[in-house]
Structure formats: C-alpha cells, structure tokens
Amino acid sequence: MEKISLILKELSKSNVDDLESLRNALDVMNLEIKVVKQLALECGTRNKVYLLISCRKILKQLENCTKEICRALRLIPLDSLDDLRIGNKISKLCKDMQEAEYSPSIVEDKILEMIESGIEEKNADRCSANDLFGSIAEAVRLPDDEKLAIDKEFEEFKTEIQESKLGNMAEARRMEQIVVLLEKADAMTSYEGKEKRYLDERNSLGTQPLEPLQSFYCPITMDVMVDPVEISSGRTFERSAIERWFADGNKHCPSTSIQLDTLVLQPNKTLRQSIEEWRDRNKMITIVSIKPKLQSNEEQEVLQSLCELQDLCTERELHREWMTFEGYIPILVGLLSAKNREIRTHALAILCILAKDSHDNKERIAKVDLALESIVRSLARQIKESKFALQLLLQLSRSSSVRDVIGTIQGCIFLVVTMLNSDDAQASEDARELLDNLSLLEQNVIEMAKANFFKPLLQLLSSGPDDVRLLIAKTLSEIELTDHHKLSLFEDGALGSLLQLLSHDNLEMKTVAVGALQNLSNLPQNGLQMIKEGALGPLLEILYRHSLLSPSLREQVAVVIMHLAKATNTEKADHEQISLLESDEDIFKLFSLISLTGPDIQRNILQAFCAMCRSSSGPDIRAKLRQLSAVQVLVHLCEVNNQMVRASAVKLFYCLTEDDDDISFQEHVGQRCIETLVGIIKTSSDEEEIVAAMGIVSNLPKDIQITQWLLNSGALDIIFASLTDGNRNALHKKQEIENAVKALCRFTVSTNRESQKKVADAGIIPVLVQLLVSGTSLTKQNAAVSLKQFSESSTALSQPVKKTRPFICCFAAAETGCPVHQGICSVESSFCLLEANAVEYLVRILGEGDFGACEASLDALFTLIDDERLQNGCKVLAKVNAIPPIIKLLSSSSIKLQEKALWALERIFRLPEMKQTYATLAQMPLVDITQRGSGGMKSLAAKVLAQLNVLGEQSSYF
C-alpha cells in the first residue's frame, strides 16, 4: 500500500496523454484500496481467536484485492507517461503483486488442520481439545492459566460468531462446530456446565445396556466394528478385516461374492458415529452400575468391579470424565483404607489415571478427607502398592495448590526420599521428580534435609535469595546429621556457600553460617577441607572483633576452631602436612584470648591447643607455648572453679610436659601446684582429667624437692589407689595406670632408700609384678624400670644368714639365703626380684615385640648378674630359661637391644658351664654381628666369640 501511494503521488505530478485510461485505472484502485482498508479495520477490531480461525478466508480476501489492484495498475497507459521511471516502477510493482502469495504460517496451518480433523471426526476427546486450545492460546498469546482472561476472550469469540450469522450462515455453522470442539477443553467450559450436560444425558437413559444392531457387526469377524469402511459393493466391514481379505488376494465382496471394480475403502462415518453413540450409551450405564458394587462387603466383587472400572478408565478420556461426575473419587479414596492390598492397589491405579490429565481432579482428590494421609500410608507398604501411591503423589504434585499440602503430611517426604534408593528404576525416577516438585516450597526442602536428601537444600543455599539462604543455613545448624552426610554435604559444595555467608556484612548471616559450620566441622575430613579453603581467617576475625556484639557467636566460633584443630590430629593431616596456626603471632593472639574471655571460649581454645599439640606440628606448638609462658597461665587455670575449663587446662598442661623441658616447669610448679594436681586426681569425676593430672605428675622434673612435695601431698597413696583399682580394662583407666607407674619411677630410685621403703611398705611391688603380665607395653616398661631400681638396692639390704649353733642343727633346718644375694631377702625389706616372683615375668617380656618394655626388662634382669652376683645370677637366669631369649635379641632390629644382649652374654659366657650349654645357640647370631654390625658391636661380638673359642684371642676384630 505504501508503494502504491508513492506511485499515485508521482502520477499526479506527471503529464499523461490518455487521461481516460488513467482515470479508469485509478477508480478501480481506489475501490480495491477501500476494500483493503475495510478489511484491515475489521481485523483490528475482531477477536484474536476469530482472526486465527478465519485466517485463510482473510488471506484469500487480501490475495483477491492484491490481484485487482495489480489489474488496475496495468490499465495505466505507461506509454503516455512523460517520465519513464514511473513506468518502470509500476511494471515492477505489478510483477511483485502478481507473484505475491498469501498463506497461513506453519503454526496456523497446524491449528486449522486440528480444527478440521476434530470437526470431521465428531468425536474429539478432551485431550485433543486441550491440545488444540493450548496451540491456539500460544499462537494468540493467550494466558492459559488465567481463567478471567480466558473467559473474556472466549465470550468475545462467541459474540463474533453471533454477528457472523447475520451474514454467512455456512461460516456461522462452522464456527459453532469449533465452539463445540473447544468447549471440551478444560479451560473453556466450567465443570458445572459439563456435569449438568452429562447428568441430563444419563438421566434420559434406561438402566440396562442395549444390544447392538445387526448392522454394527462385521460380516467377517462377527464382532461389533470399530472402524467401519465401505467397499465398492456397498457392503461395510471392519477395516482391518477387509484389508486382510484383500491382502490374501481376494478381489470379490465377502458377503455377495461380486467382483469388485476397485479395492478403495471409504470410511462409513454415519455407521461409525451410530456405533460410537451406542457404545457410549452402554458405557455410561456400566459406569453408573459399578458404583454400588464398590461398596459391597464381598472383596471379590469389589476387586472385579475395580478391574472393570480401571479398563474403562484406560479406554477413553470421556469415561474418566463421567466417573468424576458420578462421584467416584471419594469412593476410591475410601477404598485406600481397605484391609485387602489388591483393593488398595487398584484404587490407587484408578486415581492415578483420573489425576493424570485433569488439574481439577488433582484438587478433588486432595480435598477428600484424609486422602493424602491414606496415599502416604500406602507409600510404606508392599512395592506394587507403594509404586502406585508414588505415581499418584507425583501427579498431584503437578498442581501448585496440592503440592503445598503434600509435604505437610507426616512421614511423606521421608518415605519418598527412601524410595530414591529403590531397586525399581521407575520408582526411583518418580521419587526424584516428586521431590523436585515439592522442593519449590522451602519448608519441604528442610524436611528433605531432615530425611538426608540435601540436593534442593544445597541449591537454595548456593543461589537462593538472602532470606532463604538464612533459613537453610539455620537448618544446617540445627539438624542432626551422620558423619556420612556431613561429608557428602561438603563434597557437594556446602562449604563454599557457607564461607560466603561467613564473610557477609550482615551479622545474622554470619551467625547462622557459624552455627552450620559448627555442626559440620566436627568431622575431621570436613575440618581439613575448611583449613584448606581458608576458613580460619574469617573465623579468627569474628573471634577478635565481635567481642561486644555477640558473645554467643564468639563461643560458637571457638567451637569451630577447636574442631579444626582436632582435624589436624589425623593421619591425613600428617600426610598432607596440614597445620592450623602457621605463625608465632597467630599462636600468641589465640592463646592470649584465654585470659580475656569467658569459660566457654576458654575451654574451646584450650582444647584446640591440646589437639594441635598432638598433631604432626605438635613439638613446635608445644615449644612456642612454653616460650609464651603458657605454663604459668595453665597452673593458674588448674585452680579455677569451672570444672570444664580446669580439665581442659590440665590436659594442655599434660601435653606441654611431654618434651622433658624441665626448665620451663621448675619456675612455675611449686608446692601449691603439686597439691592442686594431687587433689584433682583424688576428687575429679572426669577420667580424662585424672589421666592428664597423673601424666603431669609422671613428667615433672626428677627434682628432690618436687618428690618431697609429692610425698607430703599424699601422691603415693593416690598412685597405689590408681594401680589397685579393679577397673583396669577401661581405656582411660589403662592410660591412668600407665601414667601412675611412670610417676612411681621417681619414688623407686636406688639413691633414695627411704622413698623406696615407703613404696614397698605400701605393697606396690607385687602390684608392679602383676602389671608385668596385665599391663600395656608402656606400663610393663615403667614397671620394669621401678623393679630394676628396687633390685639395685637388694644386695645392700639383704640380711646375712644367721649361723646355726652345732647343738641345734640336729633339731632345726638350716636357714638358707637368697640364691642371688646370699642373704635373707624379702619383698618388703630388700625388694628382691626373686622373692617378688618377678624374674619369670621379666623373661617373658623379652619375647614380646615392644622394644621399650624389652629393654627395661633386660636392665632389671642385669641387676642379678652384676659384679660378685654373676655366677649365682646366671644360675637363676638359666633356671628360668632366660638366656635363649637374650641370645635371640642379638638378631633384634633394635641396635640398643643388641648391644645390651652382647653386654649380658659377654658376662654370662665368662662361666664355663654357660659356654658349654649355650655356645652353639649363640654362635651364628654373634658371627652375623661381626660381619654386619657397627664397629663397637663387632669388637664386642668378636670378644664373645673368642670366649666361645670360635676366634683366637689375637683376632683382628678386637
């Protein structure tokens, strides 16, 4: 039109010789242009749906106008124009208009084909109508979820149809058919209108099904036809049957035997419609008749009726609509409480079918009393029933109003999460889709997390709005989680999101993030990941800077830091060389907070340092803490009233005593501290605290003054009580005994006979002997050390044997002395190993694998062969078969044990009877040492071999 207007303007300025021809052409053009304008005006005011459905007619009109305008342009006498350029433009425009084609778009064509098919078949169901409506709505941009907008558009469409009746009746009839077709769509017709139409039709029917007419039967199959077609003889058959007849080579009519001039099949639409109407009438009567049977007390009748109903449901969408009008939904929901599993399963299956394509049915099911509760109960039953219950919930969850209710049913989300791991792939997929639908509601996401399904929660934590992220993080701080789920949360990205919240400007965000990290960080793997990803920096910043704003937040941060510290005390941390505090400044600042904070923060910082002291970087941490005068702080904290703070301080104190750095302690450990520690061992109910306090006592410098303070404070009685407590198998008790036996070593040194006497009088020596059998390796080691120290005093304390007077010898047995010490010995007076029956147990330890215990036992046994006791001691060792185990130690992987064994054998083999008995056994190990041992050991081994006459006295090995 724009090009035509430009040409007309140019023509008005040109000189034309043949004005009559030009005038005629312009009249025709003006007439057609008016038609086009009128068409455009009408289209501008018409309903969008009407325009879409009428698009072919409109385009045809437009095409006719174009051709008429083209014909009018050709009437212009181009030869009479004084401007050839105008003529060329007119010619080109005529050519373009002649070649112009007007046709609907692909989408519009598809919609028109769907309409024609629906009108022609006359039996389009609701699904087809819904598809058609959806396509129209999308084409005209009609909101398919806004009922008011749909109703308004549809009313305008029907008004357009009424107006069209004044003109073209054929078009009006076609439009009415389209309305009937579209009214089958859910969005176009109210439920009440459809229900009224159904009930009117149902009430007009009888109660008994009608027999089919003879014409309904196929002459070939003798069954009622589904797709009747007519052949050239005028007879009608079932399409599939007559096609098989022709495929077998037959070319005559099966009924009349008349030869057919063509094998073309024509649909018998009239008969098909009659059959469908008969079938629909009977199906409607059947659906009505089944309803009372479902309320029967006979389970078999109910099951049979449900099977029949399910078949009808599956058969046609129209049947499902009739069932809804008949009120089947409440009845089916009621059957979900039946005792018979098959009845419940069939009821669920039918409800699934009813809910599948109907938004309204989803809501109707959910509105029945206890419907959702009954469906959820079926989730927990046998797999077939639970699968149908799951499918039904999935269908219902596609309705937003129902979806919001499903998650509130007790146990629903838990059971659905459980079905994620079903062996049935379809059930697992349905469960996943249902959870996706339910996760649109934040509360449902929280319930999923409580059921250990975290994917939706992690998505919201990562990308949700701030208020939702706050809620999710709060959930993570409160929820009870297994170690497996804590680990999986971090592996799936929770840490990154929480660290973002930790750095948020909003204090509430920081608080919930810290709470969540507190809940998740107590798993060592998670703690190490937090250290790697730099979580410590923001945590320390909160701990240092928010002292006034939120005390509870700082307490939570201290707990998280304690968890991180404990994570460094693992094999993985050792392997990857991960440490928590790198610099002296960090150690100083964190430890300084102990004196500046309340009990809860103090306790957690102390526990954090205790964990770090046990890590691979522990020696450095302990050394730096001692340099910071941490001992002075800890000595003070050992006296505080808060038991948990005191216990944590005692445990850290114990850690700092493990490196034999006596100088750090002598300045701060006084009599008061000793009394405090002994008091803790006496009165504390915390077993770990008792172990640590006993450990401090065992590690204190071997100072005479400290030993005396310990004796004065009753430490010996406490040690004896610890050793004689019957509950020795408990883990903490074993550690307590280890530390108690080690502490005892300071009281048994041979240079302090008075102290030794107190220990012996307390009856501790038999206890030590018993511990050689029942103690841990460390306990055995320290017990052997104490026994060795006792034995060192035995010779001096052994009393001479009294000489028997001659005239009494006939009447009394002579008093015999100790085989080793040659005097009168006892456990209490001379601490004799033989009298204590310790030798056999010390020998037994030589065959055990612990080097420390073995070495201490050797040292104890060596006290029996010192100096003048050599011969007697060797006899005792031989008697208890101690020499073979000593020889065996020559092959030990411990150089120290080899050296001690060599030293012992060099003394033992000074005795001829020992050489004669054990030379052969010792020869090969000794030769091996001379060949592969160190320099000093080679010489000593060669010396022993010389004693055994294997090497000469002048051997180069000496």
Buried (B, 14 or more C-beta within 10 A) or exposed (E): EEEBEEBEEBBEEBEBEBEEBBEBBBEBBEEBBEBBEEBEEEBEEBBBBBBBBBBBEBBEBBBEBBBBBBBBBBBBBBEBBEBEEBBEBBEEBBEEBEEEEBEBEEEBEBBBEBBEEBBEBEBBBBBBBBBBBBBBBEBBEBEBEEEEEBEEBBEBBBEBBEEBEEEEEEBBEBBBBBBBBBBBBBBBBEBEEBBEEBEEEBEEBEEEBEEBEEEBBBBBBEEBBEBBBBBBBEBBBBBBBBBEBBEEEBEEBBBEEEEBEEEEBEBBEEBBBBBBEBBBBBBBBBBBBBBEBBEEEEEEEBBBBBBBBBEBBEEBBBBBBBBBBBEBBBBBBBBBBBEEEBBBBBBBBBBBBBBBBBBEBBBBBBBBEEBBBBBBBBBBEEEBBBBBBBBBBBBBBBBEEBBBBBBEBEBBBBBBBBBBEBEBEEBBEBBBBBBEBBBBBBBBBBBBBBBBBBBBBBBBBBEBEEEBBBBBBBBBBEBEBEEEBBBBBBEBEBBEBBBBBBEBEEEBBBBBBBBBBBBBBBBBBBBBBBBEEEBBEBBBBBBEEBBEEBEEBBBBBBBBBBBBBBBBBBEEBEEEEBBBBEEEEEBBBBBEBBEEBEBBBBBBBBBBBBBBBBBBBBEBBBBBBBEBEBBEBBBEBBEEEBBBBBBBBBBBBBBBBBBEBBEBBEEBBBBEBBBBBBBBBBEBEBBBBBBBBBBBBBBBBEBEEBBBBBBEBBBBEBBBEBBBEEEBEEEBBBBBBBBBBBBBBBBBBBEBBEBBBBBBEBEBBEBBBBBBEEBBBBBBBBBBBBBBBBBBBBBEBBBEBEEEEEEEEEEEEEEEBBBBBBBBBBBBBBBBBBBBBBBBBBBBBBEEEBBBBBBBBBBBBBBBBBEEBBEBBBBBBBEBEBBBBBBBBBEBEBEEBBBBBBBBBBBBBBBEEBBEBBBEEBBEBBBEBBEEBEEEBBBBBBBBBBBBEBBEEEBEBE
